[in-house]
């Protein structure tokens, strides 16, 4: 009973915080709602006995990515723009694009995803006891089996992309010390007189 109450509580918090990420005008508040949505999804994963994934959500998404977003937004000092007058102008176009994406997602899910492997419809979902099938595997062992056997190519590609991003960040911060751009000093130009301007 308590687990069901916590499940519904985390689900409502997740839905509301995800909605507020989009609707809030201030970007700092939007990132804080994003952190709240990550924490609530980690709570849902804890209730579903996926402790490893829940801890990875908190460590990676909340501890690294969301904090990085927050620092970038605070460093850029983005101004809050009043876009209430533009909402009605872009609302029909947004509804059309969102409806197209929703239809595509439902078509893909209906063709490829099966909530119950013994049923033909993804809307039908019955309880299947996976602990009887995988009682000797731990969660980390099962994730490692899937990642390093079936998705090893995608795992290596993701690792190379992250390596290239790290190298690019280091290269962009290197200061060569050579000033290639010419700067205009207005004070020096205005303080000139005819003696040091004209060459006789």
N, C-alpha and C positions, 0 to 999 in steps of 0.2 A: 504493500500500500504506500509506504513512504517512498519507495523507488519510483512508483508511478507518478506521485506528486512531484518529485524532483525532476522526472523526465519531462512532464508537461511544463514545469516552471522554466527549466533550461531551454525548452523549445520555444516558449513564448518570448523569453529574453533574446534568444537568437534571432527570431523573426523580426522583433521590434528594432533591435540594434542594427541588423542588416538593412532594414528600411531607412533608419535614420542616417546610415552612412551615405545614402544617396540624397536624402531630402535636406540634410543640414547644409546651410550656406557656408558656415565657417569651416575651413579645411582642418583646423586643429581639432575641433569637436568631432569632425567626421572620422579622423584617425583614432580618437579616443573611443568612439562607438565601434570602430573596427576591432580595437583591442578587446572590447566587451564581447563582441561576437565571437572572437577566437576563444576567449575564456569560457563562454557558454558552450561552444562546440566541444571544447576539451572536457567540460563536465558531462556532456552527453556521451562522449567516448568512454569516460570513466564508468558511467552507468552501464554501458554495453560491454564492459570488461575488456576494453582495448586500452590498457594502461600505457603501452609504449607509444601508440599514436597520440594519445592525449598529452603525454609529456613532450613529445616532439612538437605538437601544436604550441604548447606554452613556451618551450625553449626557442624554437626557430621563429615562429610567426610573431609571437608577442615579444620575445626577448631580443630579436634581431631585426626582423623586417619592419614591424610596426614602429619600433623606436627609430629606425633609419628613416622611415617616412616622416615621422614627427620632427626629427632634426632637420631634414631637408626643407620641410614646409616652414619651420621657424627660421631657417637660415635665409630662405628666399624672401620671406616677409611678404607673402601674397596678400593683396588687398581684397577685402570682401566686396564683391560686386553685387549690386542689387539687380537680380535677374527676374524679379516678379513680373515685370512688364513683358518679358520675353517668353514666359511660360506658355501663355495661350498661343503664341505664334508658332512655337516648336512642338506643342503637345500633339497635334494630329500626326505629324511626321514621326514622332517618337512612338506613338501607339501603333502605327503601321509597321515600323521596323521591329518593334518588340513582338507584335503578333506573328510576323514572319519567322523570327527566331524561335518563338514558342512552338509554332507548328513544326518547324524542322527538328527541334529537340524531341518533341513527342513522336515524330515519325521514326527517328533514329532509335529512341528508347523502345518503341514498340517492336522494331524489327530485330534488335540485337540483344537487348537486356531481358533476362528472365529472372524475376524475383524468386521463383521456385523452379528448380531445374526439372521437376516432374510435371510441370504445367505448361500449357501453350500460351497463356496470357500473362503479361507482366502485371496486370492488376490483381491477379490472384496470388496471395502469399500465405502460405501455411508454415507452421513452426517446423523447423528441421533441426534436429539435434546434431550439431557439428562436433560436440565434445565426444560423442561415441566414435566418430570417424577419426578425430585427431587428438586423442587423449594422450599420446606420447610426445606431441610437439608442443613446445612453448610458442608464445606469440612472436618473439624475436626470431626463433628458428623458422617458423612458417613464412614470415616476411622475407627473411634472407633466402629461403628456398625459392620463393617466387621471383625476387628481384635479381638474384644471381644466376638463375637458370632460364626463365622465360623472357625476362626483360633486361638481359645483360647488355645488349646493344644500346637500348635507350638509356640505361644507367651510365654507360661509358660516354655517350653523346652529351648527356647532362653534365657529367663531370668535366668534359672538355670545354663546354660552354661557360661553366663557372670559372674554369682556369683562365680562359680568354678574357672574361670580364674582370678578373683580378689583375691580370697583366695590363689590360687597358686602363684600369684605374690608377695603377702605379705609373704608367707611362704619361698619363695626362697630368700627374702632379709633379713630374720632373721639371725643374727649372734649369734651363741651359745657361742662363746668365747673359745671353746675347739679346740685346734689344733690337729686334728687327723692325718694329714699328716706330715711326717718327711722330713725336709729340709736339704739339703746338703750344708754346708758352705765350699767352696773350700779353702778360705784363711786360715781358722783354720786348715784344713788338711795339707796344705803345710807348715805351720809355726810350725809344731810339731818337736820335737827333740826326741832323744832316751830316755831321762830321764822320760818324761811324757807319753811315749808310752808303754815301757816295764814295766811289773809288776814283781818285784823281791820279 
